[in-house]
Every structure is written in C-alpha cells, then in structure tokens.
Amino acid sequence: ASTRWTLGADAGAQAMTAAVANTATPVTVHAWASLPVLQATAISTGANDFACAVSAGQVFCWGANDSGQLGDGTQQPRGVARAVHADVQFTDVSVGFAHACALSTTGDAYCWGWNAWGQVGDGTTTDRWTPTRVNAPMPFVQVTTGAGYSCGRTQVGYVYCWGIGSDARTITSPLLVTTSVQFQSIQAGGFNPCGVANVNTLYCVVDMQVYGPGPTMVVWQPAAMGAVPVTASASSVNQVCGLTTSGVANCWMMSQQRMALWSIGQAATVQVSGAERFVSIRSGFSSVCALSASGVPYCWSAGTAGMPSVPSQRVAALAMPQGMRFTTLQASLDFSCGIATTGVAYCWGQGDNGQLGDGDAGTPHARMTPGAVLRGK
C-alpha cells in the first residue's frame, strides 16, 4: 500500500522524513522541492539577512523578518521569496538594514519594516509590516535605502532623504537635500548616500541635522574625484567608490558615524585583472560589488584583504558555474545576490536566516557559488 503526504506550499523550512520501501536510509522531502525559480528585473539585499526583488511588477522578499521587513504582514522568516502585501505595481526596490522601499509605476515610494528613525517616511516611527506610501512632495524616479534612512530622486535631479540624522534625531518625512546640486543617480548602502551629479561628479550627503525650526542638509564632494568623471557610485559603511568612464573603480576608506563624515583616506584604484572593465557598481552595508562588461561579478569589503589599502589593487572574479553571467549585482553584509542573463535571481554567501532564498530559513549554511532563488506562493 502507498501513502500520500501533502506539505505546505511554503514554510521556509518544512520537511518530512519518511521510510521508503527497499531502502535502509530515510528520505527527507522538503516543501520547497518543486517550487519554481524567481524571475526578476531588479534585486536588492539588506544587512539584516533579507533580500527583495521585483518580478512582473510585484515585489518579492525573503530571509529574516523580525521587523516586518518582508512586507507580508507577519514577522515570520521566509526561506523562499514571497510577494509583499500591496495592490500596487512596482518597477524597482531597495533594501536597507531592516527596512525596504520600492518605487511604483506612478513614481510613488512605498516603504516597510523597521522604522525607529522614521526611515519608512510616513510621518511616524512605527514599524510597518506591509508597504506604506511615503509622504513625498512629488514623484520619484529612483529610491535607495541605507542604515536607518532612505532617499528618493526626482525627475529633475533633486534628492530627498528621511530617517536618522547625524545628530541622532528622527526625520520622518522626506527632506530636500539641496537645490544647488542635481543628481543623475543616487546610491545608499551604509551611513552616507552618494551620487553622480552635474557633469559626472561624485557627491556624498554627509550631514543631516536639525537646526532651528527645520532640518537642513549639506553635501560634500571628495576633492580628489573632482577631475575624474564618474558614471556611477557606491557607498558602504566605510568606503565610497566612483566608477570612472574608463571602467575603473576609485574607492576611498572613510571614518564616519551615522551620516556625518569625520575623515577620508587615500584613494585606491580597484580594477579587474586583464583587459576587462567594470560597467556597473553597487554597494551593500559593508561590501561593494562591481560587474564587468562580460557579466562577471567582482566583490570586495572595506577593511579586509579584498579592500585595497594601497593606491592600486586588482580583485578576483567570483567563482561561478560554467557559462553563468549576470546583468545586475547587489552586495550585502555577508551575502550577495544578482540577476543572471536568463532573468533568474541568484544568491550566495551565508544563509542562516533564509536570505539565500533556497528554501532553508532555519539551518546555518553557506553557498560559495550562486544558487537560484525559489518563488513561493
């Protein structure tokens, strides 16, 4: 006689062990064994062991969920990607320390998760377990998140930020950074959002304090980058990088606290061995990843052997299965994710809380090569 078992569609770590006839070894059947892989057009990773991606206009998240950062209305960790609870079509998503923000097709920003410093942008400091519309004065064309703050860029290049200030006060609704600089792009990651502005010049927001009746911000430009045009930027907790027009990453070590910059070190040039050049660069909480023209990812961390402390350093490529190439790459604290040329989302690194999206949300494990993210119901 045979017995049929039914497992839940997604439990992060559901499994069943059964004795199989004519075998001496029990077989473990996981609930996620037959789940499809996640096709994605945008992806982002967070320092607090979670990630999100956009798939067919929906945002899917997976990993840790202690502050509701998965946006599904619960605090249950997920080992596979689950859709956030929102009746909105999205085009992009950015993941911070324990919160996330997404951009809708109408230019509205929605944020959710940890909100102790007002980084959700709804005028409160209450954690939000589902996407909540940001109190923005105008539509955005880009959103980006860091450690306790969020920023949005408008069509004309103005940047608004909200969340923790350098004086440890909360800014719960979007605040205009400056009208003197118009940004072409902006990227958060650590404590300082940095972006490309005006004529391919790198700027960083380094002060967000409350003076008198209202908050103000100032911007700071690394003097050494002034003569070197950049096309993209990346900022982590202790380094800022600019991608030059020749495909080389110039990076600086930084000493900082929250959004205040105390000192900046000597510039280091990061480049690929051989003739390849970088075409894009993205940051995480403490890491930076760059993608070469052929779709090969390269990653390094500030203050480690991978982050240059001398003026020039070459970095090694990530080990990948034969023929795998990426179009998008995102770094984090101890794991990374990307989108392959096939459109499938992949993650690798530490997977203790389900952040690899491989189905396991409760067992400490690591993946040294990219593994496909699974899509739950």
KEDRENRO-851172 format. One record per residue (C-alpha): residue in one letter; y, x, z. Coordinates in steps of 0.2 Angstrom, whole numbers, padded with zeros to 4 digits, always signed. Last residue first. Layout:
# residues N
aYXZ...
END
This chain:
# residues 377
k+0157+0015-0017g+0154+0034-0015r+0158+0047-0028l+0150+0064-0026v+0160+0081-0028a+0151+0093-0038g+0147+0110-0031p+0156+0126-0035t+0148+0143-0028m+0148+0150-0011r+0144+0133-0003a+0144+0133+0016h+0135+0123+0030p+0139+0115+0047t+0130+0098+0047g+0140+0082+0050a+0148+0076+0034d+0134+0080+0021g+0136+0071+0005d+0142+0085-0007g+0160+0081-0005l+0165+0099+0000q+0176+0092+0014g+0161+0084+0023n+0166+0090+0041d+0157+0107+0041g+0158+0111+0023q+0165+0129+0022g+0168+0136+0004w+0166+0126-0012c+0172+0111-0021y+0170+0103-0038a+0178+0088-0047v+0171+0083-0064g+0183+0082-0079t+0171+0092-0090t+0184+0106-0091a+0181+0108-0072i+0193+0101-0059g+0195+0111-0043c+0192+0113-0025s+0194+0126-0012f+0188+0129+0006d+0193+0138+0022l+0211+0135+0024s+0215+0127+0007a+0216+0131-0011q+0218+0120-0026l+0213+0123-0045t+0215+0113-0061t+0208+0116-0078f+0192+0124-0073r+0178+0134-0082m+0159+0134-0080g+0150+0143-0093q+0137+0152-0082p+0138+0146-0064m+0153+0153-0054a+0158+0168-0044l+0176+0168-0041a+0186+0181-0050a+0191+0197-0042v+0209+0202-0037r+0220+0216-0043q+0233+0224-0032s+0251+0231-0033p+0265+0234-0021v+0254+0236-0006s+0249+0224+0007p+0240+0214-0006m+0231+0198+0000g+0212+0198-0003a+0209+0210+0012t+0217+0198+0023g+0235+0195+0029a+0238+0182+0016s+0223+0174+0008w+0217+0177-0010c+0210+0166-0024y+0205+0168-0043p+0199+0154-0053v+0193+0156-0071g+0199+0144-0084s+0202+0156-0099a+0220+0157-0096s+0218+0162-0078l+0219+0150-0064a+0228+0155-0047c+0223+0152-0030v+0233+0154-0014s+0227+0154+0004s+0234+0150+0021f+0238+0131+0021g+0234+0129+0002s+0243+0136-0013r+0243+0133-0031i+0246+0144-0047s+0245+0141-0065v+0243+0151-0081f+0237+0168-0074r+0234+0182-0086e+0219+0190-0094a+0219+0208-0101g+0209+0217-0088s+0208+0214-0069v+0219+0199-0065q+0236+0201-0057v+0244+0201-0040t+0261+0210-0038a+0266+0213-0020a+0284+0210-0015q+0289+0219+0002g+0291+0208+0017i+0301+0193+0022s+0308+0189+0039w+0313+0175+0050l+0311+0159+0039a+0313+0142+0047m+0302+0128+0041r+0289+0128+0055q+0289+0146+0061q+0290+0161+0049s+0285+0178+0045m+0283+0180+0027m+0272+0191+0015w+0279+0191-0003c+0270+0187-0019n+0273+0191-0037a+0260+0183-0048v+0258+0189-0066g+0256+0178-0081s+0271+0186-0091t+0282+0172-0088t+0281+0176-0069l+0271+0165-0057g+0280+0165-0040c+0271+0168-0024v+0276+0164-0006q+0267+0170+0009n+0264+0167+0027v+0260+0149+0030s+0257+0145+0011s+0269+0143-0003a+0265+0143-0022s+0277+0143-0037a+0278+0140-0055t+0287+0146-0071v+0296+0162-0065p+0310+0172-0071v+0312+0190-0063a+0330+0195-0060g+0332+0184-0045m+0315+0187-0038a+0320+0202-0026a+0334+0191-0019p+0322+0178-0012q+0332+0162-0014w+0336+0152+0002v+0340+0133+0003v+0349+0124+0016m+0345+0107+0024t+0355+0094+0034p+0351+0081+0046g+0364+0068+0052p+0376+0064+0065g+0378+0082+0072y+0366+0094+0065v+0348+0090+0064q+0338+0105+0056m+0328+0108+0041d+0329+0126+0037v+0319+0137+0025v+0318+0127+0008c+0312+0140-0004y+0320+0145-0021l+0312+0154-0036t+0322+0155-0052n+0317+0149-0069v+0334+0144-0075n+0339+0131-0063a+0325+0128-0051v+0307+0133-0048g+0300+0128-0031c+0296+0132-0013p+0291+0121+0001n+0290+0131+0018f+0278+0128+0033g+0262+0130+0023g+0257+0122+0007a+0272+0114-0002q+0276+0115-0021i+0291+0110-0030s+0295+0109-0049q+0309+0109-0061f+0321+0109-0046q+0340+0106-0047v+0350+0116-0035s+0368+0112-0029t+0364+0094-0024t+0354+0100-0009v+0339+0095+0002l+0341+0076+0002l+0332+0068+0017p+0317+0056+0015s+0313+0046+0031t+0305+0050+0047i+0314+0067+0051t+0307+0072+0068r+0314+0086+0078a+0305+0103+0081d+0321+0113+0077s+0314+0119+0061g+0311+0101+0056i+0295+0091+0055g+0293+0077+0043w+0304+0072+0028c+0309+0081+0012y+0320+0075-0003v+0321+0086-0019y+0334+0083-0033g+0328+0088-0050v+0335+0074-0061q+0319+0064-0062t+0317+0065-0043r+0306+0077-0033g+0297+0072-0017c+0293+0082-0001s+0282+0080+0014y+0281+0087+0031g+0268+0091+0045a+0260+0107+0038g+0263+0104+0019t+0264+0090+0006t+0270+0088-0012v+0276+0073-0022q+0282+0073-0040v+0291+0061-0052f+0300+0052-0038p+0308+0035-0038m+0324+0032-0028p+0331+0030-0010a+0313+0034-0003n+0307+0024+0012v+0289+0030+0009r+0276+0016+0005t+0261+0016+0016p+0243+0021+0011t+0230+0017+0024w+0226+0024+0041r+0244+0026+0046d+0248+0037+0061t+0264+0031+0070t+0279+0042+0070t+0290+0029+0061g+0303+0027+0047d+0290+0025+0034g+0290+0044+0028v+0272+0048+0031q+0278+0065+0038g+0287+0057+0053w+0283+0071+0064a+0268+0064+0073n+0262+0055+0057w+0244+0060+0054g+0236+0050+0040w+0245+0040+0026c+0258+0042+0012y+0264+0032-0003a+0277+0038-0015d+0285+0026-0028g+0287+0033-0045t+0281+0017-0054t+0264+0024-0059s+0261+0028-0040l+0263+0046-0032a+0251+0050-0018c+0254+0057-0001a+0242+0064+0012h+0240+0068+0030a+0231+0080+0041f+0237+0097+0036g+0244+0092+0019v+0236+0084+0004s+0245+0080-0012v+0240+0066-0025d+0245+0062-0043t+0245+0047-0055f+0242+0032-0044q+0239+0013-0047v+0242+0002-0032d+0231-0010-0023a+0228+0002-0009h+0213+0005+0003v+0209+0023-0001a+0193+0025-0013r+0178+0035-0005a+0173+0053-0010v+0157+0059-0001g+0154+0066+0016r+0165+0054+0024p+0172+0056+0042q+0175+0039+0051q+0193+0036+0057t+0195+0020+0048g+0207+0011+0036d+0201+0020+0020g+0216+0031+0019l+0206+0047+0021q+0219+0054+0033g+0215+0041+0046s+0220+0054+0060d+0202+0060+0064n+0196+0058+0046a+0187+0074+0041g+0180+0075+0024w+0183+0064+0008c+0197+0055-0002f+0198+0045-0018v+0214+0040-0025q+0213+0027-0039g+0222+0028-0056a+0206+0032-0066s+0201+0045-0053v+0214+0054-0042a+0208+0066-0030c+0208+0069-0011a+0202+0083+0001f+0198+0085+0019d+0195+0099+0032n+0211+0099+0042a+0219+0112+0030g+0220+0100+0016t+0214+0100-0002s+0222+0092-0018i+0215+0085-0034a+0221+0078-0050t+0213+0070-0066a+0196+0067-0058q+0178+0062-0062l+0168+0061-0046v+0149+0064-0048p+0137+0049-0047l+0127+0044-0032s+0108+0045-0033a+0104+0057-0018w+0119+0051-0007a+0108+0041+0005h+0097+0056+0008v+0078+0056+0007t+0069+0069+0018v+0051+0072+0013p+0038+0075+0027t+0026+0090+0023a+0007+0089+0023t+0007+0080+0007n-0007+0068+0000a+0003+0052+0004v+0021+0054+0009a+0027+0054+0027a+0045+0048+0028t+0062+0056+0034m+0077+0045+0031a+0095+0051+0028q+0112+0045+0031a+0125+0059+0032g+0142+0054+0025a+0136+0036+0026d+0137+0030+0008a+0127+0017-0001g+0117+0013+0014l+0098+0016+0013t+0084+0004+0007w+0066+0008+0010r+0051+0001+0000t+0033+0003+0007s+0018+0006-0003a+0000+0000+0000
END
